[in-house]
């Protein structure tokens, strides 16, 4: 009997140890294998998309908004109320107006091209980069790498492309309204809006007074 | 009594103060919203002056400044907002984007790191950080983040594939390594993407790696994608029910098997266009050989004869082929008799055409014509045409039967001649 009592704790301890080892082994086996196989990629220019009001446009048929990466050969399409800018870092940038479809190609040699299927683009090339606008009829113009510069083109299939400054009216979307053209009232809110804001504030401030429980008022609600 | 009055006054003052604070706060928010809507920097400044400890009004001011192309000042406002509400991942993302706009990618990455830190289980933070790393040239780290985002939100998978394809410059193996496909669903999406890009071989390889997703429905969908991507040979290999079928072959050339009218699987085999003007039926009462032939009954109009019955045939480029078939006509009256033509499916160029069918009536006779494929030809379309240039309108009446279509590669035979 004594022998049994002496061995009891040992057996329990052995079982507990065994269980812990089992759990430890299970956890060890269940651990995910981390594979860190680095893939070799040729360094390349990657553009950055910015869209008006962060509303998504179509890039290669997929939805993309501000912060998306644009790779050479991407097809960008904007809707009626959308415009976009692709920042190509050392090369320059391309602004795409609403209702446009553009295939954008660029390389590491400082060349970039906006092939306009339809719509309007503005290409801005930095110094030592060459920006180009083209249609299905061929190249329509290039910037001078010595000075950089802008090229703006509007094109609709079936008509001749129009080049020149201003052919894309506000390519980056509707121009933000300036503060100078305010319509009066507080901070340019306009008179009706100012009255509404002040009135609402006054009403909110006075509301507690209307609900004051005046015990001397005989017409007040009785408890 | 005095104490009660005093306490009441203090309570009222406290309430008034709280009301005033709440009103200022609410009004500042209202101004902030107005500032963003109207791009008014004055309203944004006033909002900040009213509630300088409110992150939302600083964010509103920053957004207005960004819209007014003043990212330098916007950055400062976003930084203030992030300090005030440091657990807001969206604020960190906006700050990161603004910093990147200013060219400070290292600081932008630090902001995106904070966004990931405070929203580690959401896809958008990883996606934004991954895109930034991609632009910074940290490709493998970028794809770690992009994959994490796509694993969390499946709608990112097509964009992940598209980015991997673009960054690998169209190399399927490298793209696959970057995507690190883990599920059948993603692998099938990659297979379809490759098919759309005309990478038929690689697409079929991916499809064959599917563990449980290679259903007939998926197979048909991929065959259609391969054909749309002009990868005809791979489409045929994936489509063929019998591996012993080797191109070039005209399937069911003797019309021994039933023709499935309006089948959704209209890829290879006869495709019959549903037209009221030409009666098209399989006829077991007339045949050159076997058990049946194809009957076309014409009752006057026959617009777009090419869209009557067609078959896509996979061929080799720069080869010479001969197509033979049996034809029988009965009371065919027309100024533009029918013929059979073949067209390059890639370029749409007519490669060859038979002689006009005999009119008005003839017994069964075998017609043959030869054609050569171009260096770019992968598949041809067998179709009807009409031998008539000055016939418009061109009514046609009568019946004709077709049977025993066969295609042969005669390149060697002709070169020996």
Contacts between the chains, C-beta under 8 A, distances in Angstrom:
chain1	res1	chain2	res2	distance
A	37	B	177	7.0
A	38	B	140	4.9
A	39	B	139	7.1
A	39	B	140	6.1
A	39	B	143	7.7
A	39	B	174	6.0
A	39	B	177	4.5
A	39	B	178	5.7
A	41	B	139	4.2
A	41	B	140	7.8
A	41	B	167	5.9
A	41	B	168	7.0
A	41	B	174	7.3
A	41	B	178	7.9
A	42	B	169	7.0
A	43	B	137	5.6
A	44	B	167	7.2
A	44	B	169	7.9
A	46	B	134	5.5
A	46	B	135	4.6
A	46	B	167	7.7
A	47	B	135	8.0
A	48	B	100	7.0
A	48	B	131	7.9
A	48	B	135	5.9
A	50	B	101	7.7
A	59	B	162	7.9
A	60	B	162	5.3
A	62	B	158	5.4
A	62	B	159	5.3
A	62	B	162	6.1
A	64	B	159	7.1
A	66	B	97	6.5
A	67	B	93	7.8
A	67	B	97	5.6
A	67	B	128	5.2
A	67	B	131	5.6
A	67	B	132	7.6
A	68	B	131	6.2
A	68	B	159	7.8
A	69	B	131	4.7
A	69	B	134	4.9
A	69	B	135	5.9
A	69	B	163	6.3
A	71	B	163	6.9
A	71	B	166	3.3
A	71	B	167	6.3
A	72	B	166	7.3
A	73	B	166	6.7
A	74	B	166	7.1
A	87	B	101	7.9
A	89	B	135	7.8
A	176	B	39	3.9
A	176	B	67	5.4
A	176	B	68	6.3
A	177	B	38	6.1
A	177	B	39	5.9
A	177	B	40	8.0
A	178	B	39	8.0
A	179	B	40	5.4
A	179	B	41	6.3
A	179	B	42	5.4
A	182	B	40	7.7
A	187	B	31	6.7
A	187	B	34	7.3
A	187	B	40	6.6
A	187	B	42	5.8
A	187	B	43	4.5
A	187	B	46	6.0
A	188	B	38	7.1
A	188	B	40	6.2
A	188	B	42	7.2
A	188	B	43	7.2
A	189	B	34	6.4
A	189	B	43	7.9
A	197	B	27	7.3
A	197	B	30	6.8
A	201	B	23	5.8
A	201	B	27	6.7
A	204	B	23	6.8
A	205	B	19	6.1
A	205	B	23	6.6
A	208	B	15	7.5
A	208	B	19	7.8
